[in-house]
Amino acid sequence: MTETTPDFRLGGYAAVNDRVAEQFWQQITINDNSLSVLAEHHTGDDQHSYYVLHDRSATWGFPGDPQIVALHLKRDAATRTFRFDRAELPLPAMAQSWLIARGCPEEAILVPEGLGTTPADDATRALEERLRRDGDHFALLRSYTHDVTQPIQTTVLLRALDERAPVPFRVLLEEVDADTWTHTLREGGFATYEAATMWWAAHWSGDDIPLPTVPPPARQLTPPVAAPRAVPPTPRGGPGR
């Protein structure tokens, strides 16, 4: 897996104010030697840069923390200042969705071959494509990344923003093969939060329970509201965020 050091293209630019400068230092600059680029896109006028970053230091932080950072830099060439938005997310496809919602073209933020891990099968590719395009139809409730033993696993619990969704809770399970640097991604659907967290707890207790299959959600015809970050209680019997 090739790793690329990020170039934020901020030579000659300063943060728009002291608060932004402090936040950029705390959230990006202080840790930039642990960040590697999985994908990036810069607009022709250089006013916007979009990054999908892997944060290697997350493995030494709070157990289960997400290791992917989505970063949107906004520059003002007239004043030579910049602002930024960022999000810590558990999966690259979710970071791509976050950036696409902020104006980045989908085809411009795909992970090139040789960076990160490669989808192991067509099912993984199809699900990641749907997450990139429809990811803002769900709220992220919790995630857990376990990279201590093989295979590296990330679980994600989502809730549909559409209250009419017949199967509103989704669990994503990514497994990475560190020998081949490939990954699989699977999705399960649950009618209730309790059912989803029961599967979650059983999975992290070592029970090999398959995810219940569910048809893909129908595309929404109107843009959903921004997904809130909920903080439900930790599922019993398994790790949580």
FENCORPE-V128692 format. One record per residue. OMEGA is omega in degrees with one decimal (999 if undefined). BURIAL is + if it has 24 or more other C-alpha atoms within 12 Angstrom, else -. Layout:
omega->(OMEGA;OMEGA)
burial->(BURIAL;BURIAL)
This chain:
omega->(178.1;176.7;-177.5;178.5;-177.6;170.1;-174.8;174.6;-176.9;176.4;-179.0;178.7;174.0;176.4;-173.5;175.4;-176.0;-178.9;178.3;178.4;179.8;179.3;-179.8;177.1;-176.2;-171.3;-175.7;-168.8;-176.1;-174.4;-170.0;176.6;175.4;-178.7;173.4;-175.2;170.7;177.9;177.1;177.6;179.7;179.1;-176.7;179.6;177.9;177.6;-177.2;170.3;-178.4;-177.4;162.6;-172.6;171.0;-178.7;-177.9;-177.5;-177.1;-179.1;179.3;-178.8;179.8;-176.7;177.0;-177.5;175.4;-175.3;-179.2;178.4;170.2;-176.9;175.6;176.3;179.2;-177.2;173.2;-175.8;-177.5;-177.9;-178.0;178.4;178.7;169.3;177.3;168.6;178.2;174.6;172.4;-174.7;-172.6;-174.6;177.0;-179.8;178.0;174.9;177.2;178.6;179.9;-179.6;177.8;178.8;179.9;170.1;-179.3;176.0;-177.2;-174.8;-177.4;-174.2;175.7;-179.4;-179.7;176.2;-179.3;175.5;-177.6;178.1;-175.8;175.1;-175.5;-176.0;-177.5;179.3;178.0;180.0;-177.9;-179.1;178.1;176.9;179.3;177.9;178.8;-172.9;-175.3;-175.7;-179.0;172.9;-176.0;170.6;174.8;179.4;179.1;174.0;176.2;177.1;-177.7;-177.4;-178.3;179.6;178.9;-6.7;173.4;-176.1;170.7;174.0;-176.8;176.1;-178.0;173.3;178.4;176.6;177.9;-177.2;179.5;-178.0;-177.5;177.9;-166.8;-175.8;-179.5;171.6;175.0;177.9;175.2;175.9;-177.5;173.3;-175.6;177.4;-178.7;-175.3;171.1;179.1;171.0;176.9;180.0;-176.3;172.7;-178.6;-178.0;-178.9;-176.9;175.5;-178.7;179.5;-179.8;-178.0;173.1;176.8;-178.9;-178.1;179.6;-179.1;-177.2;171.5;176.5;179.0;-179.5;-178.1;-179.3;175.0;176.0;-178.6;-178.8;176.9;177.7;177.8;176.1;178.2;176.7;-179.6;177.9;-178.4;178.0;173.9;-179.5;-176.8;177.4;174.1;177.0;178.1;178.8;179.3;179.0;176.1;179.3;174.9;180.0;-179.7;178.3;178.3;999)
burial->(-;-;-;+;-;+;-;+;+;+;-;-;-;+;+;-;-;-;-;-;-;-;-;+;-;-;-;+;-;-;-;+;-;+;+;+;+;+;+;+;+;+;-;-;-;-;+;+;+;+;+;+;+;+;+;+;-;+;-;-;-;-;-;+;+;+;+;+;+;+;+;+;+;+;+;-;-;-;-;-;+;+;+;+;+;+;+;+;+;+;+;+;+;+;+;+;+;+;+;+;+;+;-;+;-;+;-;-;+;+;+;-;-;-;+;+;+;+;+;-;-;-;-;+;+;-;+;+;+;+;+;+;+;+;+;+;+;+;+;+;+;+;+;+;+;+;+;-;-;-;-;+;+;+;+;+;+;+;+;+;+;+;-;-;+;-;+;+;+;+;+;+;+;+;+;+;-;-;-;-;-;+;+;+;+;+;+;+;+;+;+;-;+;-;-;+;+;+;+;+;+;-;+;+;-;-;-;-;-;-;+;-;-;-;-;+;+;-;-;-;-;-;-;-;-;-;-;-;-;-;-;-;-;-;+;-;-;+;+;+;+)
